[in-house]
Amino acid sequence: MKTARRRSRELAVQAVYQSLINRTAAPEIAKNIREMPDFAKADEELFNKLFFGTQTNAADYIRQIRPLLDRDEKDLNPIERAVLLTACHELSAMPETPYPVIINEAIEVTKTFGGTDGHKFVNGILDKLAAQIRPDEPKRR
């Protein structure tokens, strides 16, 4: 059973993915996502914070992520890119959510939508990113 917050994260990643692929305006993408049957089971406030916050700050977030990549960002799978951008926003703008929760949720979303081992790549990048963004938060391991 998926929680409302998990659904919101999945829908936010789908919306960010659409923006990366289609270059459609964010309000139109959000409208389309809100019309999806699963949206009624999501946390709308979290979806809005994740999607619109990621959209607003995507250029800054990719600059933070870029040095951690083992390849050019243009070579990233679009799902992995959308997950990384969305998780970067949550790490940066939502300190009330512990970073292990953010990373775990990103891994699960990647397992749902991404390639076979994409979640391993996302996990490695987000572990490093979390250490940079939240250096004072206790280590999870």
C-alpha positions in Angstrom: 0.0 0.0 0.0 1.5 3.3 -1.1 1.3 6.3 1.2 0.0 9.6 0.0 3.6 11.0 0.3 5.0 8.2 -1.9 2.3 8.9 -4.5 3.2 12.6 -4.4 6.9 11.8 -5.0 6.1 9.5 -7.8 3.8 12.0 -9.5 6.3 14.8 -9.0 9.0 12.7 -10.7 6.6 12.0 -13.5 5.9 15.7 -13.8 9.6 16.6 -13.8 10.2 13.8 -16.4 7.5 15.3 -18.6 9.1 18.7 -18.4 12.5 17.3 -19.4 11.1 15.4 -22.3 8.3 17.7 -23.6 9.4 21.1 -22.5 5.8 21.8 -21.7 4.9 24.6 -19.3 4.9 23.6 -15.6 1.3 24.7 -15.0 0.0 22.6 -17.9 2.0 19.5 -16.7 0.7 19.9 -13.2 -2.9 20.2 -14.5 -2.4 16.9 -16.5 -0.9 15.2 -13.4 -3.8 16.3 -11.2 -6.2 14.7 -13.7 -4.6 11.3 -13.2 -6.7 8.8 -11.3 -4.0 8.2 -8.6 -3.7 12.0 -7.8 -6.7 11.8 -5.4 -4.7 9.5 -3.2 -1.6 11.8 -3.2 -0.6 14.6 -0.9 -1.3 17.6 -3.1 0.7 20.1 -1.0 3.8 17.9 -1.2 3.3 17.3 -4.9 3.2 21.1 -5.5 6.2 21.8 -3.3 8.3 19.1 -5.0 7.3 19.8 -8.6 7.2 23.5 -8.7 10.3 23.8 -6.4 12.2 21.5 -8.6 11.2 23.4 -11.7 12.1 26.7 -10.2 15.6 25.6 -9.1 16.5 22.8 -11.6 19.5 24.7 -13.0 21.0 25.2 -9.5 20.3 21.5 -8.6 22.0 20.2 -11.7 25.0 22.3 -10.9 25.1 20.6 -7.5 24.7 17.1 -9.0 27.0 17.5 -12.0 30.3 17.1 -10.1 29.1 13.8 -8.5 28.3 12.2 -11.9 30.5 9.7 -13.7 29.1 10.9 -17.0 27.8 14.0 -18.7 24.4 15.0 -17.3 22.9 14.9 -20.8 23.7 11.1 -20.8 21.6 10.5 -17.7 18.5 8.4 -18.1 15.6 11.0 -18.0 14.0 9.1 -15.1 17.2 9.1 -13.1 17.6 12.8 -13.8 14.1 13.6 -12.7 14.5 11.6 -9.5 17.9 13.2 -8.7 16.5 16.7 -9.3 13.4 16.1 -7.2 15.4 14.5 -4.4 17.9 17.4 -4.5 15.0 19.8 -4.0 13.6 17.8 -1.1 17.1 17.7 0.5 17.6 21.4 0.0 14.2 22.8 0.8 12.6 20.4 3.2 14.8 19.9 6.2 11.9 18.5 8.2 12.2 15.3 6.2 15.2 13.2 7.3 17.6 12.6 4.5 17.5 8.8 4.8 13.8 9.0 4.1 14.4 11.1 1.0 17.0 8.8 -0.3 14.9 5.7 0.4 11.9 7.2 -1.3 14.1 8.2 -4.3 15.4 4.6 -4.6 11.9 3.2 -4.5 10.6 5.7 -7.1 13.6 4.8 -9.3 12.8 1.1 -8.9 9.3 1.8 -10.0 10.0 3.9 -13.1 13.8 3.4 -13.9 16.0 0.8 -15.4 17.2 -2.4 -13.7 20.1 -0.9 -11.7 19.2 2.7 -11.8 18.3 2.7 -8.1 21.9 1.9 -7.3 23.2 4.8 -9.3 20.7 7.2 -7.7 21.6 5.9 -4.2 25.3 6.6 -4.7 24.7 10.1 -6.0 22.2 11.0 -3.3 24.4 9.7 -0.5 27.2 12.1 -1.6 24.7 14.9 -2.2 23.1 14.5 1.2 26.5 14.7 2.8 27.1 18.1 1.0 23.7 19.6 1.6 23.1 18.4 5.1 26.6 17.9 6.6 25.3 18.3 10.2 22.6 15.7 10.0 23.6 12.4 11.7 24.9 9.7 9.4 22.5 6.9 8.5 25.0 4.1 8.5 
